[in-house]
């Protein structure tokens, strides 16, 4: 899904024009149908230009739109690209608190 959205990205902005979003992926693998109101509630709709609203890719991918809900208490969500990176950082820091310098040291060694 991430690669499909990135292929529709508007000029390296991290956003997809809402009209392109509703057309779906070019390979037909994804048909996006969330309403503007729902995208707005998710924090995934950029309306800074009211004439060309756009979907914020990162916010959309990290949203409940990518979860399958089985019951009121159970759902399964796609892993985000950041999850693996956060696990690496947390393992390296090994503490709930870190200085900015330590975070820079750890993150500068990451491959992503």
N, C-alpha and C positions, 0 to 999 in steps of 0.2 A: 504494500500500500504506500509506504514511504516513497519508494522509487517512482510509483505512478504519479503521486502528487508533485514530486520534484520535477518530473518531466513536463508538468503543466505550469511550473513556477513562472511567475511574472518577473522577468528581468533580474533574477538573482535576489529577489526581495524576501524570500522565505514565505511568500504568499501566492495564492492562486486566485485569479479573478473568479468571482462567484459564478459568472456565466460559464466559464470553463469547468469549474467544479461540477456543476450540474450536468455537463455533457459527459462526464465520466472519463475513465482512462481510455486511451487510444486503443489498447489491446482488448477492451471490453471486460477486463477482470474485475473492475470496480465500478459500480453505479452509485454515486453519492446522491442522497435524497433528503438529508437533514434540512429542515426549514431554516430560514434566516433567523427567526426568533430563537430556535434551539441553538444554533451556532453562536448567537449573541450571548445566550445564557451560559454557554460553555466557555466564553471568553475567546472564541475562535474566529470571530468576525471583526475584521478591520473596516470601519466605516469612516475613516479619516477623509476619504474622498467619497461623499455620498452618491456620486454618479457612477463610481466603479468600486463597489464593495468587494473585499477580498477575504479569503479564508486564510488564517494564519496556520501554516502547516504544522509547526511544532505544537501549538495549542490543540489543534484538532487531533493529532496523533496521540497526545497524552490525555485525551478526554474520555469520558464515559461512552462516547460514540463508538469506541473500539473495544468495548466489553460486551460479553454475552452474559446476560443476567439469567440465572437459573431459578432464583427465589429472592425473597426480600433480603436475605442474609448472605447470598452467595452469588458471585459473578467471577468470570475469568476474563482478564484483560491481556492485551498484547504487551509484551515487554517493550519498553522504550529504548531508544539508542543510548540514553543516559544511564539506564539502570546498571549496565555492566561497568561503566566508568565510575559511577558512584560506589559500587562495590569495591573496586580497586582502591579508590581514594580512602574509603572507610577502613579497609584492611590495612593499608599502609599507615594511616594516622593512628589507628588503634586507640582512639580516645574521643569522647564526645565534644571536646574543645580543641581547636587548633588556631595558631596565630596565622595571620595572612601570609607571612613569610614561609611558614611550613606548608600551607596549601599551595603556594606558588612552586615551592620545591617539588612537591609530590606531583602536581598536575603537569609541570613542565616535562616530566619524564614519561607521561602517558603517550601512547601511540596515536590515539584518536583526538 
